[in-house]
Amino acid sequence: MNWNLNYGELAENVDFVNKCENLKENLKDIQTVLDKLLPLKQQYDKMSLPAQIELDLFLAFTLNSLHWINLRIQGEDPTKHPIKDELQRIKTVMLKWKEVKDRDKRPTVDIEAAKRFVRSGLYDPYRATALPPNKKMKFNDDEN
């Protein structure tokens, strides 16, 4: 791709030229990353399932983000375009995938230890005195 831009009369507007050059550099960086990742699609079947999922999510988010940028450059409002919903859907799936990946890192509960904690934490007033609870209750009828 030819990255030499001819600004013509706009070359005098330094702010515009700087923004265009910055955009050009960012697009070059994106192209470099995509050039490295797209050949991985040929080895897709040999990849592990987590690697496949991460590659799919990355490419889907990247391409939809580029479409968002394209809409902005053309002067359209991407918030009123279906691409907004698609990006939101991909973000939701990314969060779900992160939860699944982090499931292995969560601490597990030792059930027996938890039972001991609960059992020792319950207060039993008769345990300390070793007296059984009074099973019969007597009421005084004198207090009317």
C-alpha positions in Angstrom: 0.0 0.0 0.0 1.3 3.4 -0.9 1.5 5.5 2.3 2.7 8.7 0.7 -0.1 11.2 1.1 -0.4 14.3 -0.9 -2.1 17.0 1.1 -2.2 19.6 -1.6 -3.6 22.9 -0.2 -4.2 21.2 3.2 -0.4 20.9 3.7 -0.4 24.3 5.3 -2.8 23.2 8.1 -0.2 21.7 10.5 -2.9 20.3 12.8 -4.6 18.4 10.0 -1.3 17.0 8.6 -0.2 15.8 12.1 -3.5 14.0 12.7 -3.3 12.4 9.3 0.3 11.3 9.9 -0.7 9.9 13.3 -3.6 8.0 11.7 -1.2 6.7 9.0 1.3 5.4 11.6 -1.5 3.7 13.6 -2.8 2.1 10.5 0.7 0.8 9.6 0.9 -0.7 13.1 -2.4 -2.4 12.7 -1.4 -3.7 9.3 1.8 -5.1 10.8 -0.1 -6.9 13.5 -2.7 -8.3 11.0 0.1 -9.4 8.6 1.5 -11.5 11.5 -1.8 -12.9 12.6 -3.6 -13.7 9.4 -1.2 -16.5 8.4 -2.2 -18.2 11.7 -5.5 -18.9 10.1 -3.8 -21.5 7.9 -2.7 -23.4 11.1 -6.0 -22.8 12.8 -7.0 -26.5 13.0 -3.7 -27.3 14.7 -4.1 -24.7 17.4 -5.6 -25.5 20.8 -9.2 -24.5 21.5 -8.3 -21.6 23.8 -5.9 -20.2 21.2 -8.5 -20.6 18.5 -11.1 -18.7 20.6 -8.6 -15.9 21.4 -7.6 -15.5 17.8 -11.3 -15.4 16.7 -12.2 -12.8 19.3 -9.1 -10.7 18.5 -9.8 -10.7 14.7 -13.5 -10.1 15.1 -12.9 -7.2 17.4 -10.1 -5.7 15.3 -12.0 -5.9 12.0 -15.2 -4.5 13.5 -13.1 -1.7 15.1 -11.6 -0.9 11.8 -15.1 -0.7 10.3 -16.1 1.7 13.1 -13.0 3.8 12.2 -13.9 3.7 8.5 -17.5 4.9 9.3 -16.0 7.8 11.4 -13.7 8.8 8.6 -16.5 8.8 6.1 -18.4 11.2 8.4 -21.1 8.7 9.5 -22.2 8.3 13.1 -21.2 4.7 14.0 -23.4 4.8 17.2 -26.4 4.6 15.0 -25.0 1.8 12.8 -25.4 -1.9 13.6 -21.6 -2.1 14.1 -22.1 -0.7 17.6 -24.3 -3.7 18.6 -21.8 -6.1 17.0 -18.9 -4.5 19.0 -20.9 -4.7 22.1 -21.7 -8.4 21.5 -18.0 -9.2 20.9 -17.1 -7.3 24.2 -19.7 -9.4 26.0 -18.2 -12.6 24.6 -14.7 -11.5 25.5 -15.8 -11.0 29.1 -17.4 -14.4 29.2 -14.3 -16.0 27.8 -12.2 -14.2 30.5 -14.5 -15.6 33.2 -14.1 -19.1 31.7 -10.3 -18.7 31.6 -10.1 -17.3 35.2 -12.3 -20.2 36.5 -9.1 -22.3 37.0 -7.5 -19.5 39.1 -10.4 -19.2 41.5 -9.8 -20.6 44.9 -11.6 -23.9 45.8 -13.4 -24.5 49.0 -12.3 -27.3 51.3 -15.8 -28.5 52.3 -14.6 -30.5 55.4 -12.7 -27.4 56.7 -15.7 -25.2 56.0 -17.9 -27.6 58.0 -15.4 -27.5 60.9 -15.4 -23.7 60.8 -19.2 -23.5 60.9 -19.5 -26.2 63.6 -17.0 -24.4 65.9 -18.5 -21.1 65.2 -22.0 -22.0 66.4 -22.6 -21.0 70.0 -23.9 -23.7 72.3 -24.4 -22.4 75.8 -24.7 -25.9 77.4 -21.4 -27.1 75.9 -19.3 -25.1 78.3 -21.3 -26.2 81.4 -21.8 -29.7 80.3 -25.5 -29.5 81.5 -28.2 -30.7 79.2 -30.8 -28.2 78.1 -34.0 -28.2 80.3 -36.6 -30.1 78.3 -39.5 -29.1 80.5 -40.4 -25.5 81.0 -42.3 -24.4 84.0 -44.4 -21.3 84.0 -45.5 -19.4 87.0 -49.2 -18.7 87.1 -48.7 -16.3 90.0 -47.8 -13.4 87.8 -51.1 -12.3 86.4 
